[in-house]
Amino acid sequence: MVEATVRLVPALPDPLTAIAVFGDEQSAAATVAAYMATGAQPSMLEFIDRMTLRLLNEFGDFGLPEDAGAMLIMQADGPPEEARAAVAGFSGVAEAQGAVEVAYSDDPEDSETFVLARRMAQPAWEKYAAAHGGGQLLDDVCLPRGAMREFCDRLAALRAESGLMITLIAHAGDGNAHPSVFFDAGDPAETAKAQDVFGEIMRIGLELGGTITGEHGIGYLKRDWLGQEIDEPARRLHLAVKEALDPRGILNPGKMLSRLDRESLAGIGG
């Protein structure tokens, strides 16, 4: 006999949503690190950079502050008193880190507007890319939250050095960053430059103690980089599992593990 035990819990009230606007990306990133270091557990903490704020307004007329260097969107969805305390804690940290504006709302429509704006970042990027050469490489390096500020510094240097547009949004509470590199896909030299920048972003992520992928996986695009992240014992383990489950190499061939040295399997099982 199969038995399942379930428990009913009350539906949560509508979340409180707070926004913090900053003059630069670095202050927003520092706020993320400082706030999460308090032990906070927001249900959402999102980062949007200056260029993405502008593109979102062009895409959907969201009325976001285009003159800002970055914006954080924070939500707390616990019991009302806990949510208010979480918002107050976030507001205090943001102000201490130099936020030029902090506001919050318990109006579900306000919350949905900000959440929708964040969700529309990729469509807004795609619209921009289509009008500017069609090329876009979306990354998803994941970092220690304390490294987010340095990551922003390094991205700024990459922008200046490459001359390419590089935008940034992040599930900042998780340290999961989504920089996106835009380029003219019809220009071989610019395409090669964009691919180099994409690789440099992954290298920076690893240098800062992160991983080359937080959500999207390795697949085809990052297969050459997997060996840079995992050590020899981990390579052997990955390949051994693949060999056991797919000895003929017919399951999703040419993807995640295809660039690892299969000689690493020598001696396994012996």
N, C-alpha and C positions, 0 to 999 in steps of 0.2 A: 504494500500500500504506500502510495506517495502522499505526503502531507506537506502543506505549506502554511506557515504562520505569518499573518500580516498584521500590520498595525496602522491605524488611521491617525494622521496628524492634521491639525488645523492648517488651512491654506495660509500662506504668508501674506501679510499686507503688501500693498504696493511699495516698491523700493523707494528710498530716498536717493536722489541723484545730485551729485555735486560736480561742479566744474572749476578748474583752476587754470587761469591764463597766465602765461609767462612771457618775458621778453626774449628768452632764448631757450634752446633745447636743453642746454646743460642744467639750468635751474629746474626744469621739469623733471629731468632724469635724477637729479639729486633729491628731489621730493619723493620720487618713487622709492629710492633706497632708504631714505630716512623714515618714511611712513611705514614701509613694510618691516623695518628693523624694530618697530615698536611692538611687533607681534600681531598687527592688524590682519584681518581676513576679509577684505572687501569682496563682494560678489563680482565686482568688475573694477578694473583699474586700467584704463586705456590711454595710450599716448598718441597724439597726432601732431605732426610737424607743420611748419609754416606753409610750405608749398601745398601740402595735402589739404589744409584748411581752405586755401584759395581755390584749389581744384574742386573741392566739395561744393563751395558756393556757386561755382560756374556750372556744376552738374545738377544741383538740386535747390539752389537758392535757400540754403539753410541759415543764412544770417550769422555765420561763424566769424570770429574776429580775425580778419585777414592780416592785420598788422601785428599779430602776436607771433612770437617765436615758436611757441608750442602750446598745446592745451592738453590737460589731463581730464578724463571723465571717470568719476568714481561712483559706484553704487553700493549701497548697504541694504540688504533685504531681510534683516532679522526683525525681532519684535521692535515696536516703535522706539522704546527708550534706548535699546541697544543701537539701532540704526542712527538715532540722533547723536549718540555718543561717538559713533564711528565717523560720522560726517564732521563733528566738531574736532575730532582728532586729526582728520585729514586736513581740514581748513587751517588748523594751527600750524601744522608742519609746512603746508604750502606757503603760508604767509611768512614763516620763518626763513624759507628758502627763496623769498623774493617774488612771490606771485604778485602780479599787478592787479588781479581781480580774482575773487573767490565767491561763488554763489551756489546755492542749493535750492532744490524744489522737491515737494512731495506730490506735485501734480503729475499724474501718469502721462499726460500729453507732453509735458516738458521732457520727462524721462525718455519717452519714445522718440522724440525729435533728436535728442543727442545720441541715443543708441542707434537710430537709423542712420544718422550721419556717419558714424563709425563704420557701420556695415556697408555703406556705399563707397567707401574709400577705393576698393578695387575697381568697381565700375567707373568711378571718376578717373582713376589712373588709366584704365583701358581706353576711355574716350580721349584722354590726352595723348596716349601713345598712338592711337589711330590717326591723329591729326599731325603727328610729328615723327613720321618715319616708320611707325608700326612696331618698333622693337621695345620689348620690356622683359627684364629678368627679375622675377620676384624671389627674394631670399627668405629664409626663416631660421636664421641662427638664433640660438637660445643662450642667454647669458646669466651669470649671477647678477642679481638685481643691483648689487653694489657696483657693478662694472658698467652700468648703463651710461653713466656720464662720460666715461672715457670712450665708450663706443660711439657716442655722439660726436666727440672731439675727432675721433679717427675718421668718421664718415665725412665730417666737414673738410678734413684734409684731403680725402679722396675726391670730393667734389671739385675742390680747387685745383688739384693736380690733374684730374682727368678731363675737366671741362664738361663732364656729363651731368645730367640732372639725376640726383639720387634722393628719393623721398623716404620717409620713415613713418610707419605706424607700429604700434607694439601692444601686445597683451602684457602691459608692463608689470602687472602684479605677478605674472609667471616668469618674467624675464624673456618672453618670446617676442623677438623683434622681426619685423617684416620690412627691411629696406628693399626698395625697388629701383632698378637701374634702367633708364630710358635711353634709346639710341635709334639711329636711322638704320633699319634692317636692310636697306638697299645699298648701304655703304660698307664694303668689306672691312675697311680699316677701322671704322667706328664700331662695327660689330665685334671685331677682335678686341678692341679696347674695352668694350662693355663686358665681354667674357672675362677679361683679365681683372676688371674691377669686381665682378661677381666673385671670382676666386679669392681676391684680396679680402673681401668682406668675410668669407668663411675663414680665412687665415686669421683675421683679427679676432673673430669669435673664438677660435681655438686658443689664441694667445691670452685672451681674457678669461680663460677657464670655462668656456662654454662648449656647445656642441654645434655641428654644422646644420642640424635640423631639429626643430622642436615640435613640428606638427606634420609637415608635408612629406617627410620620408626622404630616402636616398634616390630611388628610381633610376632614371637615366641621367638626369642633369648633374647629379652630385656623385655619381659612382666613382669618378676618379679621385674624389676627396675622402672617401670612407677610410682608405688606408692611412690617411694622415691623422685620423682621429683615434682609431683603435689600435692597440698594440698587437704583437705577434700572437700571444695566447688567445686574445679575443678573435683575431682573424681565423685562427685554427678552429675555434669553437663555431664561429659562424659557418665556415665552410663544411665542417663535419655535419652540422645539422642539415645544411643544404644537400650534401651528398647522401645522407640517410633518407631524406624525404623525396629527393629528385635526382637519382643517380644518372638519369639520361639528360638532365639539363633542359627539360622541355617546359617547365613551369616559369612563366614570365622571364624568358631568356634575355640576356644582355643588359640586365638592370643592376640591382643593388650590389651583388657580389661579383659581378663579371670581371672587375678589374683587380680583384684580390688574387694573389699568387696561389694557384692550386697546389703547387709543390709544398705549401704549408701543411697539407694533409699527410705528408709522408710520415709514416710511423704511427698514425692514429689507428687504434684498435689492435696494434701489434703487441 
